[in-house]
Amino acid sequence: MLCYSRGDEGAGGNDHMALPLKEQRRRAFLSTRELAEKAAVAPDTIWRIEGGDYKRLRPATMRKIAAALGIHPSEITEFAARTEVG
């Protein structure tokens, strides 16, 4: 089940703070390989993002990783700026 309750403090439930992917992964008790498998991406993809190489990341990949963690892409620091509506 992809339910995530953190951030329910505010009226709109949007009072959350983005955290680095590595922290989000650890909070979900997943190894790098487990997250990659759950998100249907290569483990190298997770390693690269956690290592700071995420400039050419596809939106679909961001969505798959966030969904595997049960959160919105904007809750992952590396994805937050790229998911803001401007």
DRENVO-529937 format. One record per atom (N, C-alpha, C, CB): atom name; x, y, z. Coordinates in steps of 0.02 Angstrom, whole numbers, plus 50000, padded with zeros to 5 digits. Glycine has a CB too. Layout:
DRENVO-529937
PT   site       u       v       w
PT     CA       X       Y       Z
...
//
This chain:
DRENVO-529937
PT   site       u       v       w
PT      N   50042   49941   50000
PT     CA   50000   50000   50000
PT      C   50044   50062   50000
PT     CB   49953   50000   50060
PT      N   50029   50109   49958
PT     CA   50070   50169   49952
PT      C   50039   50226   49990
PT     CB   50079   50188   49879
PT      N   50036   50219   50055
PT     CA   50007   50270   50099
PT      C   50063   50302   50139
PT     CB   49952   50241   50146
PT      N   50063   50367   50144
PT     CA   50115   50402   50180
PT      C   50083   50457   50220
PT     CB   50170   50429   50132
PT      N   50088   50454   50285
PT     CA   50052   50501   50327
PT      C   50092   50560   50353
PT     CB   50023   50465   50384
PT      N   50158   50559   50346
PT     CA   50198   50615   50371
PT      C   50177   50678   50334
PT     CB   50273   50601   50361
PT      N   50172   50732   50371
PT     CA   50153   50796   50340
PT      C   50080   50811   50348
PT     CB   50171   50795   50267
PT      N   50045   50776   50393
PT     CA   49974   50788   50404
PT      C   49961   50846   50452
PT     CB   49941   50725   50430
PT      N   50013   50882   50472
PT     CA   50004   50934   50523
PT      C   49960   50992   50500
PT     CB   50071   50961   50543
PT      N   49969   51014   50439
PT     CA   49933   51073   50414
PT      C   49864   51055   50387
PT     CB   49973   51107   50361
PT      N   49825   51106   50375
PT     CA   49757   51096   50350
PT      C   49757   51060   50284
PT     CB   49722   51161   50344
PT      N   49805   51077   50241
PT     CA   49807   51045   50176
PT      C   49851   50983   50174
PT     CB   49832   51094   50125
PT      N   49885   50968   50229
PT     CA   49928   50910   50231
PT      C   49992   50919   50191
PT     CB   49892   50850   50205
PT      N   50008   50981   50172
PT     CA   50067   50994   50131
PT      C   50124   51024   50170
PT     CB   50049   51039   50075
PT      N   50122   51021   50236
PT     CA   50175   51049   50277
PT      C   50230   50998   50288
PT     CB   50147   51072   50345
PT      N   50258   50974   50233
PT     CA   50311   50925   50239
PT      C   50377   50957   50217
PT     CB   50296   50862   50196
PT      N   50430   50925   50237
PT     CA   50496   50949   50219
PT      C   50529   50897   50175
PT     CB   50538   50965   50281
PT      N   50557   50919   50121
PT     CA   50592   50872   50076
PT      C   50655   50847   50111
PT     CB   50609   50906   50009
PT      N   50669   50783   50102
PT     CA   50729   50752   50129
PT      C   50767   50719   50072
PT     CB   50711   50699   50184
PT      N   50833   50711   50080
PT     CA   50872   50678   50028
PT      C   50847   50607   50016
PT     CB   50946   50676   50048
PT      N   50856   50583   49955
PT     CA   50834   50516   49937
PT      C   50861   50464   49985
PT     CB   50855   50499   49865
PT      N   50924   50469   50002
PT     CA   50954   50420   50047
PT      C   50917   50416   50114
PT     CB   51028   50437   50059
PT      N   50898   50474   50141
PT     CA   50860   50477   50204
PT      C   50791   50447   50194
PT     CB   50855   50550   50229
PT      N   50757   50464   50140
PT     CA   50690   50437   50127
PT      C   50694   50360   50120
PT     CB   50660   50468   50063
PT      N   50746   50337   50086
PT     CA   50755   50265   50077
PT      C   50766   50230   50144
PT     CB   50814   50251   50030
PT      N   50808   50260   50186
PT     CA   50821   50231   50252
PT      C   50759   50232   50296
PT     CB   50877   50269   50286
PT      N   50719   50285   50292
PT     CA   50657   50288   50330
PT      C   50608   50233   50309
PT     CB   50624   50357   50321
PT      N   50614   50212   50246
PT     CA   50571   50158   50221
PT      C   50602   50089   50234
PT     CB   50558   50167   50146
PT      N   50660   50088   50267
PT     CA   50696   50026   50283
PT      C   50712   49985   50221
PT     CB   50654   49984   50331
PT      N   50735   50020   50168
PT     CA   50752   49987   50105
PT      C   50826   49996   50090
PT     CB   50709   50014   50048
PT      N   50857   49944   50064
PT     CA   50925   49951   50038
PT      C   50921   49984   49970
PT     CB   50961   49881   50034
PT      N   50978   50003   49944
PT     CA   50980   50033   49878
PT      C   50951   49985   49826
PT     CB   51052   50053   49859
PT      N   50972   49922   49830
PT     CA   50948   49872   49782
PT      C   50873   49859   49790
PT     CB   50987   49807   49792
PT      N   50849   49857   49851
PT     CA   50777   49846   49863
PT      C   50735   49903   49833
PT     CB   50763   49839   49937
PT      N   50758   49965   49844
PT     CA   50721   50022   49816
PT      C   50723   50019   49740
PT     CB   50751   50088   49840
PT      N   50781   50004   49711
PT     CA   50786   50000   49639
PT      C   50739   49947   49611
PT     CB   50858   49984   49618
PT      N   50736   49890   49643
PT     CA   50692   49836   49621
PT      C   50619   49857   49626
PT     CB   50704   49772   49661
PT      N   50601   49886   49683
PT     CA   50532   49908   49694
PT      C   50511   49963   49645
PT     CB   50524   49933   49767
PT      N   50558   50006   49626
PT     CA   50543   50060   49579
PT      C   50553   50041   49506
PT     CB   50587   50120   49595
PT      N   50578   49980   49495
PT     CA   50591   49956   49427
PT      C   50642   50001   49391
PT     CB   50526   49952   49386
PT      N   50695   50018   49427
PT     CA   50750   50056   49397
PT      C   50815   50019   49414
PT     CB   50753   50130   49423
PT      N   50868   50035   49379
PT     CA   50933   50003   49392
PT      C   50961   50028   49458
PT     CB   50982   50018   49334
PT      N   50994   49984   49497
PT     CA   51025   50007   49559
PT      C   51073   50066   49548
PT     CB   51063   49949   49592
PT      N   51107   50067   49490
PT     CA   51152   50123   49474
PT      C   51115   50190   49475
PT     CB   51184   50112   49405
PT      N   51052   50189   49456
PT     CA   51012   50250   49455
PT      C   51006   50278   49526
PT     CB   50942   50237   49425
PT      N   50991   50235   49574
PT     CA   50984   50256   49643
PT      C   51052   50280   49669
PT     CB   50957   50198   49688
PT      N   51105   50242   49655
PT     CA   51172   50262   49678
PT      C   51193   50329   49650
PT     CB   51223   50209   49657
PT      N   51178   50341   49586
PT     CA   51196   50405   49555
PT      C   51159   50463   49587
PT     CB   51181   50404   49480
PT      N   51094   50454   49598
PT     CA   51054   50508   49628
PT      C   51080   50523   49698
PT     CB   50979   50488   49631
PT      N   51091   50471   49738
PT     CA   51115   50480   49806
PT      C   51185   50510   49807
PT     CB   51114   50414   49844
PT      N   51223   50500   49754
PT     CA   51290   50527   49748
PT      C   51292   50598   49720
PT     CB   51332   50483   49706
PT      N   51234   50625   49703
PT     CA   51230   50694   49679
PT      C   51223   50703   49604
PT     CB   51290   50730   49701
PT      N   51221   50648   49566
PT     CA   51215   50653   49494
PT      C   51142   50640   49474
PT     CB   51262   50602   49458
PT      N   51103   50694   49473
PT     CA   51032   50686   49457
PT      C   51007   50741   49410
PT     CB   50991   50687   49521
PT      N   51052   50775   49378
PT     CA   51033   50831   49334
PT      C   50993   50809   49273
PT     CB   51095   50867   49311
PT      N   51008   50750   49246
PT     CA   50973   50727   49186
PT      C   50921   50674   49202
PT     CB   51023   50700   49135
PT      N   50894   50676   49260
PT     CA   50845   50627   49282
PT      C   50777   50638   49248
PT     CB   50837   50630   49358
PT      N   50749   50585   49222
PT     CA   50683   50590   49188
PT      C   50627   50596   49240
PT     CB   50671   50529   49143
PT      N   50575   50636   49224
PT     CA   50518   50642   49269
PT      C   50486   50574   49285
PT     CB   50466   50688   49239
PT      N   50483   50530   49236
PT     CA   50452   50463   49248
PT      C   50493   50424   49299
PT     CB   50448   50423   49182
PT      N   50558   50431   49298
PT     CA   50601   50397   49346
PT      C   50590   50425   49416
PT     CB   50676   50403   49327
PT      N   50584   50491   49421
PT     CA   50570   50523   49485
PT      C   50505   50497   49514
PT     CB   50568   50599   49479
PT      N   50454   50493   49471
PT     CA   50388   50469   49494
PT      C   50391   50396   49517
PT     CB   50336   50476   49438
PT      N   50428   50354   49481
PT     CA   50433   50283   49499
PT      C   50468   50274   49566
PT     CB   50470   50244   49444
PT      N   50521   50312   49577
PT     CA   50558   50307   49640
PT      C   50515   50332   49698
PT     CB   50624   50346   49636
PT      N   50483   50389   49689
PT     CA   50440   50417   49741
PT      C   50382   50369   49757
PT     CB   50412   50485   49721
PT      N   50351   50342   49705
PT     CA   50296   50294   49716
PT      C   50319   50233   49754
PT     CB   50265   50273   49648
PT      N   50379   50209   49739
PT     CA   50406   50151   49774
PT      C   50415   50166   49849
PT     CB   50472   50129   49743
PT      N   50427   50230   49865
PT     CA   50435   50251   49934
PT      C   50368   50271   49966
PT     CB   50484   50308   49939
PT      N   50316   50276   49925
PT     CA   50250   50296   49950
PT      C   50245   50370   49965
PT     CB   50234   50257   50012
PT      N   50283   50411   49929
PT     CA   50282   50483   49940
PT      C   50277   50520   49873
PT     CB   50345   50505   49979
PT      N   50267   50585   49877
PT     CA   50265   50627   49817
PT      C   50337   50645   49799
PT     CB   50222   50691   49829
PT      N   50353   50652   49735
PT     CA   50422   50671   49716
PT      C   50448   50734   49750
PT     CB   50425   50680   49641
PT      N   50404   50781   49765
PT     CA   50427   50843   49797
PT      C   50453   50832   49868
PT     CB   50370   50893   49799
PT      N   50441   50773   49896
PT     CA   50466   50758   49963
PT      C   50537   50731   49963
PT     CB   50421   50708   49997
PT      N   50567   50727   49904
PT     CA   50637   50705   49896
PT      C   50677   50765   49874
PT     CB   50643   50646   49844
PT      N   50725   50785   49915
PT     CA   50764   50846   49903
PT      C   50789   50851   49831
PT     CB   50824   50848   49950
PT      N   50817   50798   49805
PT     CA   50846   50800   49737
PT      C   50793   50812   49683
PT     CB   50883   50735   49723
PT      N   50730   50797   49699
PT     CA   50676   50804   49650
PT      C   50634   50866   49662
PT     CB   50630   50743   49652
PT      N   50637   50895   49722
PT     CA   50591   50949   49743
PT      C   50591   51008   49695
PT     CB   50610   50973   49811
PT      N   50648   51034   49678
PT     CA   50650   51093   49634
PT      C   50624   51078   49565
PT     CB   50721   51119   49629
PT      N   50631   51016   49543
PT     CA   50609   50996   49476
PT      C   50534   50982   49473
PT     CB   50647   50936   49453
PT      N   50501   50974   49530
PT     CA   50430   50958   49531
PT      C   50386   51018   49548
PT     CB   50417   50902   49580
PT      N   50418   51076   49564
PT     CA   50380   51135   49579
PT      C   50346   51162   49516
PT     CB   50425   51189   49610
PT      N   50286   51184   49523
PT     CA   50250   51213   49466
PT      C   50267   51288   49464
PT     CB   50171   51201   49471
PT      N   50291   51310   49406
PT     CA   50313   51380   49402
PT      C   50271   51424   49363
PT     CB   50380   51383   49375
//
